[in-house]
């Protein structure tokens, strides 16, 4: 299943003003020539914990560590944000092996 990104309006882009003192203000979706990039500034726990549970995927011959589905779901379900609803459904489907 493919995730569907919500289009970002020019007004939203113009209004985005991250605060360097507040890491949460960097939670934002960027549009790149390769597709949307959703920045997640923090996850529960530390990097070592996240890395220990990561899975390694091969992307064009390069091994890339990727956060586990459980860690992604933990971030996306608390607090529950509207933009994460379809992603949570897709991740739960993958977890069930569908």
BATIMI-126297 format. One record per atom (N, C-alpha, C, O): atom name; residue in three letters; x, y, z. Coordinates in steps of 0.02 Angstrom, whole numbers, always signed. Layout:
+-------+------+--------+--------+--------+
| vexba | fimi |      u |      v |      w |
+-------+------+--------+--------+--------+
|    CA |  Ala |      X |      Y |      Z |
...
+-------+------+--------+--------+--------+
This chain:
+-------+------+--------+--------+--------+
| vexba | fimi |      u |      v |      w |
+-------+------+--------+--------+--------+
|     N |  Unk |    +42 |    -59 |     +0 |
|    CA |  Unk |     +0 |     +0 |     +0 |
|     C |  Unk |    +44 |    +62 |     +0 |
|     O |  Unk |    +97 |    +63 |    +32 |
|     N |  Unk |    +23 |   +112 |    -35 |
|    CA |  Unk |    +62 |   +173 |    -41 |
|     C |  Unk |    +33 |   +227 |     +5 |
|     O |  Unk |    -28 |   +236 |     +9 |
|     N |  Unk |    +77 |   +262 |    +39 |
|    CA |  Unk |    +54 |   +318 |    +81 |
|     C |  Unk |    +33 |   +375 |    +36 |
|     O |  Unk |    +63 |   +386 |    -17 |
|     N |  Unk |    -17 |   +410 |    +56 |
|    CA |  Unk |    -40 |   +468 |    +18 |
|     C |  Unk |    -24 |   +531 |    +56 |
|     O |  Unk |    -44 |   +539 |   +114 |
|     N |  Unk |    +11 |   +576 |    +25 |
|    CA |  Unk |    +29 |   +639 |    +57 |
|     C |  Unk |    -25 |   +691 |    +44 |
|     O |  Unk |    -54 |   +694 |    -10 |
|     N |  Unk |    -38 |   +731 |    +94 |
|    CA |  Unk |    -84 |   +787 |    +86 |
|     C |  Unk |    -47 |   +844 |    +52 |
|     O |  Unk |     +8 |   +861 |    +74 |
|     N |  Unk |    -75 |   +873 |     +1 |
|    CA |  Unk |    -41 |   +928 |    -32 |
|     C |  Unk |    -29 |   +986 |    +17 |
|     O |  Unk |    -72 |  +1001 |    +59 |
|     N |  Unk |    +27 |  +1018 |    +11 |
|    CA |  Unk |    +44 |  +1075 |    +53 |
|     C |  Unk |    +33 |  +1138 |    +11 |
|     O |  Unk |    +57 |  +1144 |    -45 |
|     N |  Unk |     -5 |  +1184 |    +40 |
|    CA |  Unk |    -20 |  +1246 |     +3 |
|     C |  Unk |    +38 |  +1294 |     +9 |
|     O |  Unk |    +80 |  +1289 |    +54 |
|     N |  Unk |    +40 |  +1341 |    -36 |
|    CA |  Unk |    +92 |  +1393 |    -34 |
|     C |  Unk |    +86 |  +1434 |    +30 |
|     O |  Unk |   +136 |  +1455 |    +58 |
|     N |  Unk |    +24 |  +1445 |    +52 |
|    CA |  Unk |    +14 |  +1483 |   +114 |
|     C |  Unk |    +44 |  +1447 |   +174 |
|     O |  Unk |    +74 |  +1479 |   +218 |
|     N |  Unk |    +38 |  +1380 |   +177 |
|    CA |  Unk |    +68 |  +1341 |   +231 |
|     C |  Unk |   +144 |  +1345 |   +228 |
|     O |  Unk |   +177 |  +1351 |   +279 |
|     N |  Unk |   +170 |  +1341 |   +168 |
|    CA |  Unk |   +243 |  +1345 |   +159 |
|     C |  Unk |   +268 |  +1413 |   +183 |
|     O |  Unk |   +318 |  +1417 |   +219 |
|     N |  Unk |   +234 |  +1466 |   +162 |
|    CA |  Unk |   +254 |  +1534 |   +181 |
|     C |  Unk |   +248 |  +1546 |   +256 |
|     O |  Unk |   +287 |  +1584 |   +285 |
|     N |  Unk |   +199 |  +1514 |   +288 |
|    CA |  Unk |   +186 |  +1525 |   +359 |
|     C |  Unk |   +233 |  +1485 |   +405 |
|     O |  Unk |   +239 |  +1501 |   +464 |
|     N |  Unk |   +267 |  +1435 |   +377 |
|    CA |  Unk |   +310 |  +1393 |   +419 |
|     C |  Unk |   +370 |  +1432 |   +443 |
|     O |  Unk |   +409 |  +1458 |   +402 |
|     N |  Unk |   +378 |  +1438 |   +508 |
|    CA |  Unk |   +434 |  +1474 |   +537 |
|     C |  Unk |   +461 |  +1434 |   +596 |
|     O |  Unk |   +440 |  +1444 |   +652 |
|     N |  Unk |   +508 |  +1388 |   +583 |
|    CA |  Unk |   +535 |  +1348 |   +638 |
|     C |  Unk |   +573 |  +1390 |   +688 |
|     O |  Unk |   +607 |  +1439 |   +670 |
|     N |  Unk |   +568 |  +1371 |   +751 |
|    CA |  Unk |   +604 |  +1405 |   +805 |
|     C |  Unk |   +665 |  +1363 |   +823 |
|     O |  Unk |   +656 |  +1307 |   +848 |
|     N |  Unk |   +726 |  +1387 |   +812 |
|    CA |  Unk |   +786 |  +1348 |   +827 |
|     C |  Unk |   +790 |  +1325 |   +900 |
|     O |  Unk |   +826 |  +1277 |   +915 |
|     N |  Unk |   +755 |  +1358 |   +945 |
|    CA |  Unk |   +756 |  +1340 |  +1016 |
|     C |  Unk |   +705 |  +1285 |  +1032 |
|     O |  Unk |   +706 |  +1258 |  +1087 |
|     N |  Unk |   +660 |  +1269 |   +985 |
|    CA |  Unk |   +607 |  +1220 |   +997 |
|     C |  Unk |   +608 |  +1167 |   +942 |
|     O |  Unk |   +584 |  +1177 |   +887 |
|     N |  Unk |   +637 |  +1108 |   +959 |
|    CA |  Unk |   +644 |  +1055 |   +910 |
|     C |  Unk |   +577 |  +1033 |   +881 |
|     O |  Unk |   +574 |  +1011 |   +824 |
|     N |  Unk |   +523 |  +1038 |   +920 |
|    CA |  Unk |   +457 |  +1017 |   +895 |
|     C |  Unk |   +434 |  +1059 |   +836 |
|     O |  Unk |   +393 |  +1037 |   +796 |
|     N |  Unk |   +461 |  +1120 |   +830 |
|    CA |  Unk |   +440 |  +1163 |   +774 |
|     C |  Unk |   +467 |  +1138 |   +707 |
|     O |  Unk |   +448 |  +1163 |   +655 |
|     N |  Unk |   +512 |  +1089 |   +709 |
|    CA |  Unk |   +540 |  +1062 |   +647 |
|     C |  Unk |   +498 |  +1004 |   +620 |
|     O |  Unk |   +516 |   +975 |   +569 |
|     N |  Unk |   +443 |   +987 |   +654 |
|    CA |  Unk |   +399 |   +934 |   +630 |
|     C |  Unk |   +362 |   +962 |   +569 |
|     O |  Unk |   +313 |   +998 |   +576 |
|     N |  Unk |   +386 |   +945 |   +510 |
|    CA |  Unk |   +359 |   +975 |   +450 |
|     C |  Unk |   +370 |   +929 |   +390 |
|     O |  Unk |   +416 |   +888 |   +390 |
|     N |  Unk |   +329 |   +937 |   +341 |
|    CA |  Unk |   +336 |   +899 |   +279 |
|     C |  Unk |   +367 |   +944 |   +226 |
|     O |  Unk |   +344 |   +999 |   +214 |
|     N |  Unk |   +420 |   +918 |   +195 |
|    CA |  Unk |   +453 |   +955 |   +142 |
|     C |  Unk |   +441 |   +919 |    +76 |
|     O |  Unk |   +435 |   +858 |    +75 |
|     N |  Unk |   +436 |   +955 |    +23 |
|    CA |  Unk |   +428 |   +926 |    -43 |
|     C |  Unk |   +495 |   +927 |    -78 |
|     O |  Unk |   +526 |   +980 |    -84 |
|     N |  Unk |   +517 |   +869 |   -102 |
|    CA |  Unk |   +580 |   +864 |   -139 |
|     C |  Unk |   +565 |   +839 |   -209 |
|     O |  Unk |   +509 |   +819 |   -224 |
|     N |  Unk |   +615 |   +839 |   -252 |
|    CA |  Unk |   +604 |   +814 |   -320 |
|     C |  Unk |   +591 |   +739 |   -320 |
|     O |  Unk |   +566 |   +712 |   -370 |
|     N |  Unk |   +608 |   +705 |   -266 |
|    CA |  Unk |   +597 |   +633 |   -260 |
|     C |  Unk |   +533 |   +616 |   -222 |
|     O |  Unk |   +516 |   +557 |   -216 |
|     N |  Unk |   +498 |   +667 |   -197 |
|    CA |  Unk |   +436 |   +655 |   -160 |
|     C |  Unk |   +438 |   +692 |    -94 |
|     O |  Unk |   +486 |   +727 |    -79 |
|     N |  Unk |   +385 |   +684 |    -55 |
|    CA |  Unk |   +380 |   +719 |     +9 |
|     C |  Unk |   +426 |   +688 |    +61 |
|     O |  Unk |   +436 |   +627 |    +62 |
|     N |  Unk |   +453 |   +729 |   +105 |
|    CA |  Unk |   +496 |   +708 |   +160 |
|     C |  Unk |   +465 |   +736 |   +223 |
|     O |  Unk |   +463 |   +797 |   +233 |
|     N |  Unk |   +442 |   +692 |   +267 |
|    CA |  Unk |   +410 |   +713 |   +330 |
|     C |  Unk |   +462 |   +710 |   +385 |
|     O |  Unk |   +484 |   +656 |   +404 |
|     N |  Unk |   +481 |   +768 |   +411 |
|    CA |  Unk |   +531 |   +771 |   +464 |
|     C |  Unk |   +499 |   +755 |   +531 |
|     O |  Unk |   +448 |   +784 |   +550 |
|     N |  Unk |   +529 |   +710 |   +567 |
|    CA |  Unk |   +507 |   +692 |   +634 |
|     C |  Unk |   +563 |   +712 |   +682 |
|     O |  Unk |   +614 |   +678 |   +684 |
|     N |  Unk |   +554 |   +765 |   +720 |
|    CA |  Unk |   +610 |   +791 |   +760 |
|     C |  Unk |   +629 |   +749 |   +820 |
|     O |  Unk |   +688 |   +749 |   +840 |
|     N |  Unk |   +583 |   +713 |   +849 |
|    CA |  Unk |   +599 |   +673 |   +909 |
|     C |  Unk |   +559 |   +608 |   +908 |
|     O |  Unk |   +505 |   +604 |   +879 |
|     N |  Unk |   +587 |   +558 |   +940 |
|    CA |  Unk |   +553 |   +495 |   +952 |
|     C |  Unk |   +562 |   +478 |  +1025 |
|     O |  Unk |   +609 |   +500 |  +1057 |
|     N |  Unk |   +516 |   +438 |  +1051 |
|    CA |  Unk |   +523 |   +416 |  +1121 |
|     C |  Unk |   +587 |   +376 |  +1128 |
|     O |  Unk |   +604 |   +336 |  +1084 |
|     N |  Unk |   +621 |   +385 |  +1183 |
|    CA |  Unk |   +684 |   +349 |  +1193 |
|     C |  Unk |   +741 |   +383 |  +1159 |
|     O |  Unk |   +733 |   +436 |  +1128 |
|     N |  Unk |   +799 |   +354 |  +1164 |
|    CA |  Unk |   +858 |   +383 |  +1134 |
|     C |  Unk |   +877 |   +349 |  +1069 |
|     O |  Unk |   +846 |   +300 |  +1048 |
|     N |  Unk |   +928 |   +376 |  +1036 |
|    CA |  Unk |   +950 |   +349 |   +972 |
|     C |  Unk |   +973 |   +277 |   +978 |
|     O |  Unk |   +958 |   +236 |   +934 |
|     N |  Unk |  +1009 |   +261 |  +1031 |
|    CA |  Unk |  +1034 |   +192 |  +1040 |
|     C |  Unk |   +977 |   +142 |  +1042 |
|     O |  Unk |   +981 |    +88 |  +1012 |
|     N |  Unk |   +923 |   +159 |  +1077 |
|    CA |  Unk |   +865 |   +115 |  +1080 |
|     C |  Unk |   +833 |   +107 |  +1012 |
|     O |  Unk |   +815 |    +52 |   +991 |
|     N |  Unk |   +826 |   +162 |   +977 |
|    CA |  Unk |   +796 |   +162 |   +910 |
|     C |  Unk |   +838 |   +121 |   +862 |
|     O |  Unk |   +812 |    +80 |   +824 |
|     N |  Unk |   +904 |   +131 |   +863 |
|    CA |  Unk |   +949 |    +95 |   +819 |
|     C |  Unk |   +949 |    +20 |   +833 |
|     O |  Unk |   +954 |    -20 |   +787 |
|     N |  Unk |   +943 |     +2 |   +897 |
|    CA |  Unk |   +944 |    -69 |   +916 |
|     C |  Unk |   +883 |   -106 |   +887 |
|     O |  Unk |   +888 |   -166 |   +873 |
|     N |  Unk |   +828 |    -72 |   +878 |
|    CA |  Unk |   +766 |   -104 |   +853 |
|     C |  Unk |   +757 |    -92 |   +778 |
|     O |  Unk |   +709 |   -117 |   +748 |
|     N |  Unk |   +802 |    -55 |   +747 |
|    CA |  Unk |   +795 |    -39 |   +675 |
|     C |  Unk |   +803 |   -102 |   +633 |
|     O |  Unk |   +835 |   -150 |   +653 |
|     N |  Unk |   +773 |    -99 |   +574 |
|    CA |  Unk |   +783 |   -152 |   +524 |
|     C |  Unk |   +826 |   -122 |   +468 |
|     O |  Unk |   +824 |    -62 |   +456 |
|     N |  Unk |   +864 |   -164 |   +435 |
|    CA |  Unk |   +907 |   -140 |   +381 |
|     C |  Unk |   +876 |   -159 |   +314 |
|     O |  Unk |   +862 |   -217 |   +301 |
|     N |  Unk |   +867 |   -109 |   +272 |
|    CA |  Unk |   +841 |   -120 |   +205 |
|     C |  Unk |   +895 |   -101 |   +155 |
|     O |  Unk |   +935 |    -56 |   +167 |
|     N |  Unk |   +896 |   -136 |    +99 |
|    CA |  Unk |   +943 |   -119 |    +46 |
|     C |  Unk |   +908 |    -72 |     -3 |
|     O |  Unk |   +856 |    -89 |    -32 |
|     N |  Unk |   +936 |    -13 |    -12 |
|    CA |  Unk |   +908 |    +37 |    -57 |
|     C |  Unk |   +961 |    +51 |   -110 |
|     O |  Unk |  +1012 |    +82 |    -97 |
|     N |  Unk |   +949 |    +27 |   -171 |
|    CA |  Unk |   +995 |    +35 |   -227 |
|     C |  Unk |  +1065 |    +12 |   -207 |
|     O |  Unk |  +1115 |    +46 |   -223 |
|     N |  Unk |  +1069 |    -45 |   -173 |
|    CA |  Unk |  +1133 |    -74 |   -155 |
|     C |  Unk |  +1165 |    -47 |    -91 |
|     O |  Unk |  +1220 |    -68 |    -73 |
|     N |  Unk |  +1132 |     -1 |    -58 |
|    CA |  Unk |  +1158 |    +29 |     +4 |
|     C |  Unk |  +1114 |     +6 |    +62 |
|     O |  Unk |  +1053 |    +13 |    +59 |
|     N |  Unk |  +1145 |    -22 |   +114 |
|    CA |  Unk |  +1107 |    -41 |   +173 |
|     C |  Unk |  +1088 |    +21 |   +213 |
|     O |  Unk |  +1130 |    +61 |   +231 |
|     N |  Unk |  +1023 |    +27 |   +227 |
|    CA |  Unk |   +997 |    +86 |   +262 |
|     C |  Unk |   +958 |    +63 |   +324 |
|     O |  Unk |   +911 |    +24 |   +318 |
|     N |  Unk |   +978 |    +86 |   +384 |
|    CA |  Unk |   +938 |    +68 |   +443 |
|     C |  Unk |   +873 |   +109 |   +444 |
|     O |  Unk |   +873 |   +169 |   +432 |
|     N |  Unk |   +819 |    +74 |   +458 |
|    CA |  Unk |   +752 |   +106 |   +457 |
|     C |  Unk |   +719 |    +90 |   +524 |
|     O |  Unk |   +722 |    +34 |   +548 |
|     N |  Unk |   +687 |   +140 |   +553 |
|    CA |  Unk |   +653 |   +130 |   +617 |
|     C |  Unk |   +603 |    +73 |   +611 |
|     O |  Unk |   +571 |    +63 |   +559 |
|     N |  Unk |   +596 |    +35 |   +665 |
|    CA |  Unk |   +549 |    -21 |   +665 |
|     C |  Unk |   +477 |     +4 |   +661 |
|     O |  Unk |   +462 |    +61 |   +678 |
|     N |  Unk |   +433 |    -40 |   +638 |
|    CA |  Unk |   +363 |    -22 |   +633 |
|     C |  Unk |   +336 |     -3 |   +703 |
|     O |  Unk |   +298 |    +44 |   +709 |
|     N |  Unk |   +356 |    -40 |   +754 |
|    CA |  Unk |   +333 |    -26 |   +822 |
|     C |  Unk |   +353 |    +44 |   +844 |
|     O |  Unk |   +313 |    +80 |   +874 |
|     N |  Unk |   +415 |    +65 |   +828 |
|    CA |  Unk |   +437 |   +133 |   +847 |
|     C |  Unk |   +400 |   +186 |   +807 |
|     O |  Unk |   +382 |   +238 |   +834 |
|     N |  Unk |   +389 |   +173 |   +743 |
|    CA |  Unk |   +351 |   +221 |   +702 |
|     C |  Unk |   +280 |   +228 |   +728 |
|     O |  Unk |   +254 |   +284 |   +733 |
|     N |  Unk |   +248 |   +172 |   +745 |
|    CA |  Unk |   +180 |   +175 |   +772 |
|     C |  Unk |   +178 |   +211 |   +839 |
|     O |  Unk |   +130 |   +248 |   +852 |
|     N |  Unk |   +228 |   +202 |   +881 |
|    CA |  Unk |   +230 |   +237 |   +945 |
|     C |  Unk |   +231 |   +312 |   +934 |
|     O |  Unk |   +198 |   +349 |   +970 |
|     N |  Unk |   +268 |   +335 |   +884 |
|    CA |  Unk |   +272 |   +406 |   +869 |
|     C |  Unk |   +207 |   +432 |   +839 |
|     O |  Unk |   +185 |   +488 |   +853 |
|     N |  Unk |   +175 |   +391 |   +797 |
|    CA |  Unk |   +117 |   +414 |   +760 |
|     C |  Unk |    +51 |   +408 |   +797 |
|     O |  Unk |     +1 |   +437 |   +776 |
|     N |  Unk |    +49 |   +371 |   +852 |
|    CA |  Unk |    -15 |   +362 |   +886 |
|     C |  Unk |    -22 |   +405 |   +949 |
|     O |  Unk |    -78 |   +413 |   +974 |
|     N |  Unk |    +32 |   +432 |   +974 |
|    CA |  Unk |    +29 |   +476 |  +1033 |
|     C |  Unk |    +74 |   +536 |  +1020 |
|     O |  Unk |   +135 |   +526 |  +1018 |
|     N |  Unk |    +49 |   +596 |  +1012 |
|    CA |  Unk |    -21 |   +612 |  +1005 |
|     C |  Unk |    -47 |   +592 |   +936 |
|     O |  Unk |     -9 |   +588 |   +888 |
|     N |  Unk |   -111 |   +580 |   +932 |
|    CA |  Unk |   -141 |   +559 |   +869 |
|     C |  Unk |   -152 |   +621 |   +825 |
|     O |  Unk |   -189 |   +667 |   +844 |
|     N |  Unk |   -120 |   +622 |   +767 |
|    CA |  Unk |   -127 |   +678 |   +721 |
|     C |  Unk |   -163 |   +654 |   +659 |
|     O |  Unk |   -153 |   +598 |   +636 |
|     N |  Unk |   -204 |   +697 |   +632 |
|    CA |  Unk |   -244 |   +679 |   +573 |
|     C |  Unk |   -200 |   +656 |   +515 |
|     O |  Unk |   -218 |   +610 |   +479 |
|     N |  Unk |   -142 |   +688 |   +506 |
|    CA |  Unk |    -99 |   +671 |   +449 |
|     C |  Unk |    -70 |   +600 |   +455 |
|     O |  Unk |    -49 |   +571 |   +406 |
|     N |  Unk |    -70 |   +573 |   +516 |
|    CA |  Unk |    -41 |   +506 |   +526 |
|     C |  Unk |    -91 |   +449 |   +520 |
|     O |  Unk |    -71 |   +391 |   +517 |
|     N |  Unk |   -156 |   +464 |   +517 |
|    CA |  Unk |   -207 |   +411 |   +516 |
|     C |  Unk |   -197 |   +362 |   +459 |
|     O |  Unk |   -196 |   +302 |   +471 |
|     N |  Unk |   -188 |   +384 |   +396 |
|    CA |  Unk |   -177 |   +335 |   +343 |
|     C |  Unk |   -111 |   +297 |   +350 |
|     O |  Unk |   -106 |   +239 |   +330 |
|     N |  Unk |    -61 |   +329 |   +377 |
|    CA |  Unk |     +4 |   +297 |   +386 |
|     C |  Unk |     +0 |   +243 |   +440 |
|     O |  Unk |    +28 |   +188 |   +433 |
|     N |  Unk |    -36 |   +258 |   +494 |
|    CA |  Unk |    -45 |   +208 |   +548 |
|     C |  Unk |    -82 |   +147 |   +520 |
|     O |  Unk |    -63 |    +90 |   +534 |
|     N |  Unk |   -133 |   +159 |   +481 |
|    CA |  Unk |   -170 |   +103 |   +451 |
|     C |  Unk |   -125 |    +61 |   +406 |
|     O |  Unk |   -128 |     +0 |   +408 |
|     N |  Unk |    -83 |    +94 |   +366 |
|    CA |  Unk |    -37 |    +57 |   +321 |
|     C |  Unk |    +14 |    +18 |   +361 |
|     O |  Unk |    +29 |    -40 |   +344 |
|     N |  Unk |    +42 |    +47 |   +414 |
|    CA |  Unk |    +91 |    +12 |   +454 |
|     C |  Unk |    +61 |    -47 |   +491 |
|     O |  Unk |    +92 |   -100 |   +496 |
|     N |  Unk |     +0 |    -39 |   +517 |
|    CA |  Unk |    -33 |    -95 |   +551 |
|     C |  Unk |    -47 |   -151 |   +501 |
|     O |  Unk |    -42 |   -210 |   +519 |
|     N |  Unk |    -64 |   -134 |   +440 |
|    CA |  Unk |    -76 |   -184 |   +388 |
|     C |  Unk |    -11 |   -223 |   +374 |
|     O |  Unk |    -13 |   -284 |   +366 |
|     N |  Unk |    +44 |   -188 |   +370 |
|    CA |  Unk |   +109 |   -220 |   +359 |
|     C |  Unk |   +125 |   -266 |   +418 |
|     O |  Unk |   +149 |   -322 |   +409 |
|     N |  Unk |   +112 |   -242 |   +479 |
|    CA |  Unk |   +125 |   -282 |   +539 |
|     C |  Unk |    +86 |   -348 |   +537 |
|     O |  Unk |   +112 |   -400 |   +558 |
|     N |  Unk |    +25 |   -345 |   +513 |
|    CA |  Unk |    -17 |   -405 |   +509 |
|     C |  Unk |     +1 |   -450 |   +451 |
|     O |  Unk |    -26 |   -505 |   +444 |
|     N |  Unk |    +47 |   -426 |   +409 |
|    CA |  Unk |    +68 |   -466 |   +351 |
|     C |  Unk |    +21 |   -464 |   +293 |
|     O |  Unk |    +20 |   -509 |   +251 |
|     N |  Unk |    -19 |   -412 |   +289 |
|    CA |  Unk |    -67 |   -405 |   +234 |
|     C |  Unk |    -36 |   -375 |   +173 |
|     O |  Unk |    -69 |   -366 |   +122 |
+-------+------+--------+--------+--------+
